[in-house]
Amino acid sequence: ELVASLGRGAVLARILGPTERVLAQFGELLPGCAAEELERDGDYGLFRIEAASQSGTTVEEGVAQLVVRNGWALAELRREHPTLEDVFRRLTLGRRGEVTDA
């Protein structure tokens, strides 16, 4: 129940594509998403995408559409799952990262 209250987690995608175009197009395809490049390994970038589903499309489907539309390669696509540490932080720090009176 506590883990479920944290939501589904962000999506991680390893994409062969230019960083600036990938990030810009995530914003166009998934309005309101937060996308960042975590690391670059050669031509592949590992991107973390946080977004709510839009009009029945999941974030994973949005990433797949973006990759196909641009002819990029997708090497990895997975969802992060909240950990016990995430639950502990939520309980002790609250939603805003501030210490609570627990």
C-alpha positions in Angstrom: 0.0 0.0 0.0 2.8 2.5 0.9 4.8 1.6 -2.3 1.6 1.9 -4.4 1.1 5.4 -3.0 4.4 6.5 -4.6 3.1 6.0 -8.1 4.4 3.9 -11.0 7.8 5.5 -11.2 9.7 7.0 -14.0 10.5 5.4 -17.3 14.2 4.8 -18.3 15.0 4.6 -22.0 18.4 4.1 -23.7 18.1 5.7 -27.1 20.6 6.2 -30.0 19.8 9.7 -30.9 20.9 13.4 -30.5 20.3 14.5 -26.9 18.8 17.9 -27.7 16.3 16.5 -30.2 15.4 13.6 -27.9 14.7 15.9 -25.0 12.8 18.5 -27.1 10.6 15.9 -28.7 9.7 14.2 -25.4 8.3 17.6 -24.4 6.2 17.8 -27.6 4.9 14.3 -27.5 4.3 14.1 -23.7 3.2 17.6 -22.5 4.2 18.2 -18.9 6.8 15.5 -18.9 10.2 15.9 -17.1 13.0 14.4 -19.2 16.7 14.4 -18.5 19.7 12.6 -19.8 21.3 10.6 -17.0 24.4 9.4 -18.9 25.9 9.0 -22.3 27.6 5.8 -23.4 29.0 6.4 -26.9 26.1 7.2 -29.2 23.5 6.1 -26.7 21.9 8.3 -24.1 20.1 7.0 -21.0 17.1 9.2 -20.4 14.8 9.4 -17.4 11.2 10.4 -18.3 8.5 11.3 -15.7 5.1 12.0 -17.1 1.5 11.1 -16.5 -0.3 9.2 -19.3 -1.8 11.5 -21.9 -5.1 10.6 -23.7 -4.8 6.8 -23.0 -1.2 6.5 -24.2 1.3 5.2 -21.8 4.7 6.8 -21.4 6.3 3.6 -22.8 4.1 3.9 -25.9 5.0 7.5 -26.3 8.7 6.7 -26.2 8.2 3.9 -28.8 6.4 6.3 -31.1 9.1 8.9 -30.7 11.9 6.4 -31.5 10.0 5.0 -34.6 9.1 8.4 -35.9 12.7 9.6 -35.9 14.4 6.3 -37.0 16.4 6.1 -33.8 17.4 2.8 -32.1 16.0 1.8 -28.7 18.3 -0.4 -26.7 16.5 -0.4 -23.4 13.0 0.6 -22.1 12.1 -0.1 -18.5 10.1 1.4 -15.6 11.7 2.3 -12.3 9.9 0.8 -9.3 9.7 2.5 -6.0 12.1 1.0 -3.4 11.8 0.6 0.3 14.2 3.5 0.6 11.7 5.7 -1.4 8.9 4.6 1.1 11.2 5.5 4.1 12.0 8.9 2.6 8.3 9.7 1.9 7.5 8.8 5.5 10.3 10.7 7.1 10.7 13.7 4.7 7.2 14.0 3.3 6.3 14.9 -0.3 8.4 18.0 -0.4 11.6 16.6 1.0 11.1 18.4 4.3 11.4 16.6 7.7 8.0 15.8 9.1 6.9 15.4 12.8 6.5 11.7 12.7 
